[in-house]
Amino acid sequence: MKWVLIVYFMTGSGWQSAESLKVDGWDRIYYQTDEECLTRQHEFTANVSNWSDRIRAQCEHLGEY
C-alpha cells in the first residue's frame, strides 16, 4: 500500500494528526492507489464540511515514487 489518508485536527498548536493526538477511531487508512485515496479524501471533506476549519483529511504518499 502506497497511499495513506490521515485525519488532522486544528489545535492551539496548529494542525496535528489524529494519531499524534491519540484520538481513538481516527487511525490512518491505507490505499493502493492515489485515485482511491483522493476519492475517499473528497468524501471525507464533504462529510465534515461544517467543521472544515477544525478537521481535515489528506492523502500522503508512503515510500519512494
C-alpha positions in Angstrom: 0.0 0.0 0.0 1.5 3.3 -1.1 -1.1 5.9 -0.1 -2.5 6.8 3.3 -5.4 9.0 4.3 -4.5 10.9 7.5 -7.0 12.9 9.5 -5.9 16.2 11.1 -7.4 18.3 13.9 -6.8 22.0 14.4 -5.3 22.6 17.9 -3.8 25.6 19.7 -0.5 24.4 18.2 -1.8 24.1 14.6 -2.9 21.1 12.6 -2.0 17.8 14.3 -2.7 14.2 13.1 -5.4 12.2 15.0 -2.7 9.7 15.7 -0.4 12.2 17.4 -3.3 13.3 19.5 -4.2 9.7 20.2 -7.8 10.2 19.1 -9.4 6.8 19.2 -11.0 5.5 15.9 -9.3 8.1 13.6 -6.4 5.9 12.5 -4.8 6.3 9.1 -6.3 4.2 6.3 -4.1 2.7 3.6 -4.9 2.6 -0.1 -3.2 1.0 -3.1 -3.7 4.0 -5.5 -3.7 7.8 -5.3 -7.1 7.8 -7.1 -8.8 5.7 -4.5 -7.2 7.7 -1.6 -8.2 11.0 -3.2 -11.8 9.8 -3.7 -12.0 8.9 0.0 -10.4 12.3 0.9 -13.1 14.1 -1.1 -15.9 12.1 0.5 -14.5 12.8 4.0 -14.2 16.5 3.2 -17.8 16.6 2.1 -19.0 14.8 5.2 -17.2 17.2 7.6 -17.8 20.4 5.6 -19.4 22.0 8.7 -16.2 21.6 10.6 -13.6 22.3 7.8 -11.9 24.9 10.0 -11.3 22.2 12.7 -10.9 18.9 10.9 -9.4 17.8 7.6 -8.0 14.7 5.8 -5.1 14.5 3.5 -3.7 11.7 1.3 0.0 11.2 1.6 2.4 9.0 -0.4 4.5 6.4 1.5 7.9 5.4 0.3 9.5 6.3 -3.0 7.8 7.2 -6.2 
